[in-house]
Amino acid sequence: MLAVEVGKASHVGRIRRANEDALFVGSRLFVVADGMGGHAAGAIASRTALEVLAGLDRAPVTCD
């Protein structure tokens, strides 16, 4: 059996006031979505990408 220890962290950086990054650590998938700091709705874009990809971690695994 393979065991992996993971952690997650993000930092706002030196210029921005808010962190727009989104992170997901699942049982089969790790996702980091950069918030595109300075662009309109960067936080929404990173969160939306993360939500879509996180759904893949919860989806059943099939072998066709």
C-alpha positions in Angstrom: 0.0 0.0 0.0 1.2 3.4 -0.9 0.9 6.2 1.6 1.3 9.9 0.8 1.4 12.7 3.3 0.2 16.0 1.9 -0.4 19.5 3.0 -1.7 22.7 1.4 -0.8 26.3 1.7 -1.1 29.5 -0.3 0.1 33.1 0.2 -1.3 36.4 -1.0 2.1 37.6 -2.2 3.7 41.0 -1.9 1.3 43.1 -4.0 -2.3 41.8 -3.5 -4.5 42.3 -0.5 -6.6 39.2 -1.0 -5.6 35.7 -2.0 -7.5 34.5 -5.1 -5.9 31.1 -5.2 -7.9 27.9 -4.7 -6.6 24.6 -3.4 -8.1 21.1 -3.2 -6.6 18.0 -1.8 -8.7 14.9 -2.4 -8.1 11.2 -2.2 -7.1 10.9 -5.8 -6.5 14.5 -7.0 -4.5 17.5 -5.9 -5.5 20.9 -7.6 -3.9 24.3 -7.4 -5.8 27.1 -9.3 -4.0 30.4 -9.5 -6.4 33.3 -8.9 -5.0 35.5 -11.8 -4.4 38.4 -9.4 -5.4 41.8 -10.7 -7.9 40.4 -13.3 -11.6 40.8 -12.9 -13.2 37.9 -11.0 -9.9 36.0 -10.6 -11.1 34.5 -7.3 -14.3 33.3 -9.0 -12.3 31.8 -11.9 -10.0 29.8 -9.6 -12.8 28.6 -7.4 -14.9 27.5 -10.4 -12.0 25.6 -11.9 -11.4 23.9 -8.6 -15.0 22.9 -8.1 -15.2 21.3 -11.6 -11.9 19.4 -11.1 -12.7 18.4 -7.5 -15.8 16.7 -8.9 -13.5 14.3 -10.7 -12.0 13.2 -7.4 -15.5 12.2 -6.2 -16.5 10.5 -9.5 -16.5 6.7 -9.7 -13.5 5.2 -11.3 -14.4 3.0 -14.3 -12.2 0.9 -16.6 -13.6 0.6 -20.1 
